[in-house]
């Protein structure tokens, strides 16, 4: 007992020295020294194990060391770590769930490969035990931690299939399902999108998950994920049951705008939707996407969202963007809320509105109303040099 305590204390001193301010830079030599010492200690403990009836106390000590070994040497020591974590151990009728799952999570973040069969052999006894009995609040995170590893197994498709089955018979907390959804998104696996859609189809789930589910879909970055994001603004894209009320239109507009910036074809489609008659929710969200794109071409195209049959003629955020195109907000001092107003020409926007006011039967009244407001801004803040009055209302 004293020998094990001494070795543990010596290893802790090495580990604390690595983390101290004396060694603020990564030192590969010291890492190797710590790994060598740690593995030597592990080998001596394993040698003392009986193959028939392993001493639970020794197994407990071995598993205690796996988190440190995973942190220091996940890739090179993966086989050893998995072998030790698979050793059976129960104390006072309770399984060693945390000692099994936490090292696996560390291995995942350190970039180690997790073979499906070996890893699931470590995880499933923990999950099965938790499902078979009442579990405390302290044990509940083991579910989400275990499930979040599965999309990142060596064969992620098979891992996600196991996860899908488990989710059907396991009730997770809100924090738990949020962590699983986020893990699915970052897996970048095509199978993950089907499971995310299945999760969304459960009544009210996307409304409660909000930005977590949206961000997971966006992180997948697959064609099917792109289609799902576009379904919120494109009437030709298939809508996903259960996603009509996400409650986070701000996150949706940001992710769709980011997608448009990365994919020119999607950007073209988004701008073309400005000339399509959309329901109010899609129209408002499309307007927010246009504002986030923030370039003159998008703003010019967005004028086709004007509609004589709707009130207001432009969604609020887009109306503010058009106003700022004609009236510049120049910051004053250090405060972002302190600014002065100065006129801008914005001739291309003004010319498009004039054209609509003359000949667009669906937008004529709305375009005239907007031009009238522009003239009011001119009266209040001045007219840009060289600009004449709106010809719809006469000339200077």
Buried (B, 14 or more C-beta within 10 A) or exposed (E): EEEBEEBBEEBEEBBEEBEEEEEEEEEEEBBEEBBEBBBEBBEEBBEEBEEEEBEBEBBBBBBEBBBBBBBBBBEEBBEBBBBBBBBEBEEEEEBBBBBBBBBBBBBBEBEBEBBBEBBBEBBEBBBEBBEEEEBEEEBBBBBBBBBBBBBBBEEBEBBBBBBBEBBEEBEBEEEBBBBBBBBBBBBBBBBBBEBBBBBBEEEEBBBEBBBBBBBBBBBBEBEBBBBBBBBBBBEEBEEBEBBEEBBBBBBBBBBBBBBBEEBEEBBEBBBEBBEBEBEEEBBBBBBBBBBBBEEEEBBBBBBBBBBBEBEEBBBEBBBEBBBBBBBBEEEEEEEEEEEEBEBBBBEEBBEBBBEBBEEBEBBBBBBBBBBEBBBEBBEEBEBBEEBEEBEBEEEE
